[in-house]
Amino acid sequence: MRYRRLYRSRTERMLTGVCGGVARYLNADPTAVRVGFVLLAVLTGGLALLAYPLMWVVMPEEPALPPAPPPAPPSVLSPPVVAQPAAAPPAQV
């Protein structure tokens, strides 16, 4: 069984990428997760605000993508691509 990893997002971040990472993990909109976090903070009297710095410390940052390989140079052995002329319409008598 393959497990999904929870990372802080490198791209969807306002402060530290915690809500963006949770949104990516849940396959949700990052704005919806941020609004949900604010609502949770209000409903718990600010107690949920303690979870944010804890998640910032505990969640690892998303790994950087490896650089893309350079494009391959054109091969000397491959023949050049030549466009075929369009076929002439049949003559009408």
KEKE-867626 format. One line per 8 residues: number of its first residue (from 1); their letters; for each residue x, y, z of N, C-alpha, C. Coordinates in steps of 0.2 Angstrom, whole numbers, padded with zeros to 4 digits. Atoms other than C-alpha are relative to their C-alpha. Layout:
% KEKE-867626
NUM> a> X,Y,Z,X,Y,Z,X,Y,Z  ... $
//
This chain:
% KEKE-867626
1> mryrrlyr> 0004,-0006,0000,0000,0000,0000,0004,0006,0000  -0004,-0006,0001,0007,0017,-0005,-0003,0005,0004  0002,-0005,-0004,0005,0031,0007,0001,0007,-0003  -0001,-0007,0002,0003,0050,0003,0003,0003,0005  -0003,-0004,-0005,0014,0062,0011,-0003,0007,0001  0002,-0007,-0001,0009,0078,0019,0006,0005,0000  -0006,-0004,0001,0021,0092,0014,-0003,0008,0001  0002,-0007,0001,0020,0111,0016,0002,0002,-0007 $
9> srtermlt> 0000,-0001,0007,0017,0118,-0001,0006,0006,-0002  -0005,-0005,0002,0031,0128,-0010,-0004,0006,-0005  0003,-0004,0004,0019,0136,-0022,-0007,0004,0002  0006,-0002,-0003,0002,0138,-0013,0001,0003,0007  -0002,-0003,-0007,0008,0149,0002,-0002,0007,0000  0001,-0007,-0002,0003,0164,0010,0005,0002,0006  -0005,-0001,-0005,0014,0163,0025,0005,-0006,0000  -0005,0005,0000,0022,0146,0027,-0002,-0006,-0004 $
17> gvcggvar> 0002,0006,0005,0013,0134,0015,-0004,-0006,0004  0003,0005,-0004,0004,0124,0029,-0007,-0001,-0003  0007,0001,0003,-0014,0127,0022,0000,-0002,-0007  -0001,0002,0007,-0008,0125,0004,0002,-0008,0000  -0002,0007,0000,0000,0108,0009,-0006,-0004,0002  0006,0004,-0002,-0016,0102,0018,-0005,0000,-0006  0004,0000,0006,-0026,0108,0003,0002,-0005,-0006  -0003,0005,0005,-0015,0098,-0009,-0001,-0007,0002 $
25> ylnadpta> 0001,0006,-0003,-0016,0083,0003,-0007,-0003,-0001  0007,0001,0000,-0035,0084,0003,-0003,0001,-0007  0003,-0001,0007,-0037,0088,-0015,-0005,0005,0000  0005,-0005,0000,-0046,0104,-0011,0003,0007,-0002  -0002,-0007,0002,-0045,0123,-0015,0004,0003,0006  -0004,-0003,-0005,-0031,0131,-0004,-0004,0006,0004  0004,-0005,-0003,-0043,0146,-0001,-0005,-0003,0005  0005,0003,-0004,-0056,0135,0006,0003,-0003,0006 $
33> vrvgfvll> -0003,0002,-0006,-0044,0127,0018,0002,0006,0005  -0002,-0006,-0004,-0038,0144,0024,-0007,0003,0003  0006,-0003,-0003,-0056,0150,0027,-0003,-0005,0005  0002,0005,-0005,-0060,0133,0036,0004,0001,0006  -0004,-0001,-0006,-0045,0136,0047,-0002,0006,0004  0003,-0006,-0003,-0051,0154,0051,-0006,-0002,0004  0006,0002,-0003,-0068,0147,0055,0001,-0004,0006  -0002,0005,-0006,-0060,0133,0066,0003,0004,0006 $
41> avltggla> -0003,-0004,-0005,-0050,0146,0075,-0005,0004,0004  0005,-0004,-0004,-0065,0157,0079,-0005,-0005,0004  0004,0004,-0004,-0076,0142,0084,0003,-0003,0006  -0003,0003,-0006,-0063,0135,0096,0003,0006,0005  -0003,-0005,-0005,-0059,0152,0104,0007,0002,-0001  -0007,-0002,0001,-0042,0154,0096,0004,-0006,0002  -0004,0005,-0002,-0036,0137,0102,0003,-0004,-0006  -0003,0003,0006,-0034,0131,0084,0006,0004,-0003 $
49> llayplmw> -0006,-0004,0002,-0021,0145,0082,0006,-0003,0002  -0006,0004,-0003,-0009,0134,0092,0002,-0005,-0005  -0002,0005,0005,-0010,0121,0078,0004,0002,-0005  -0004,-0003,0005,-0003,0132,0065,0008,0000,0001  -0007,0000,-0001,0014,0135,0072,0003,-0008,0001  -0002,0007,-0001,0015,0116,0077,0001,-0003,-0007  0000,0003,0007,0011,0111,0059,0006,0002,-0004  -0006,-0003,0003,0024,0123,0053,0006,-0003,0001 $
57> vvmpeepa> -0006,0003,-0002,0037,0115,0063,0000,-0008,-0002  0000,0007,0000,0032,0097,0061,-0001,-0002,-0008  0001,0001,0007,0027,0097,0042,0006,0001,-0004  -0006,-0002,0004,0042,0095,0030,-0002,0004,-0006  0001,-0004,0007,0043,0107,0015,0000,-0005,-0006  0001,0004,0006,0038,0100,-0001,0007,-0001,-0004  -0007,0000,0004,0054,0093,-0011,0000,0004,-0006  -0001,-0004,0006,0060,0104,-0025,0000,-0005,-0006 $
65> lppapppa> 0000,0004,0006,0057,0097,-0042,0007,0000,-0003  -0007,0000,0003,0073,0092,-0051,0000,0004,-0006  0000,-0004,0006,0078,0103,-0065,-0002,-0005,-0007  0002,0003,0006,0071,0098,-0082,0007,-0002,-0004  -0006,0002,0004,0084,0089,-0094,0000,0005,-0006  0000,-0005,0006,0090,0100,-0108,-0003,-0004,-0006  0003,0004,0006,0082,0096,-0125,0006,-0003,-0004  -0005,0004,0004,0091,0083,-0136,0002,0004,-0006 $
73> ppsvlspp> -0002,-0004,0006,0101,0091,-0150,-0003,-0005,-0006  0002,0004,0005,0095,0086,-0167,0005,-0005,-0003  -0005,0005,0002,0103,0070,-0173,0002,0001,-0007  -0003,-0001,0007,0115,0070,-0188,-0003,-0006,-0004  0002,0006,0004,0108,0053,-0194,-0007,0000,-0002  0007,-0001,0002,0090,0058,-0195,-0001,0004,-0006  0001,-0004,0007,0084,0064,-0212,-0004,0006,0002  0004,-0007,-0002,0077,0082,-0212,-0008,-0002,-0002 $
81> vvaqpaaa> 0007,0001,0001,0058,0083,-0212,-0002,0005,-0005  0002,-0004,0005,0051,0089,-0228,-0007,0000,-0001  0008,0000,0001,0033,0095,-0231,-0002,-0002,-0006  0002,0003,0006,0024,0086,-0244,-0005,0006,-0003  0005,-0005,0003,0015,0097,-0257,-0007,-0002,0000  0008,0002,0000,-0004,0098,-0257,-0001,-0003,-0006  0002,0003,0007,-0012,0087,-0270,-0005,0005,-0003  0004,-0004,0004,-0020,0096,-0284,-0007,-0002,-0001 $
89> ppaqv> 0007,0003,0001,-0039,0095,-0286,-0001,-0003,-0006  0001,0003,0006,-0045,0084,-0299,-0003,0005,-0005  0002,-0005,0005,-0048,0093,-0316,-0007,-0002,-0002  0007,0001,0002,-0066,0095,-0321,-0001,0001,-0008  0000,0000,0007,-0071,0091,-0339,-0007,0004,-0002 $
//
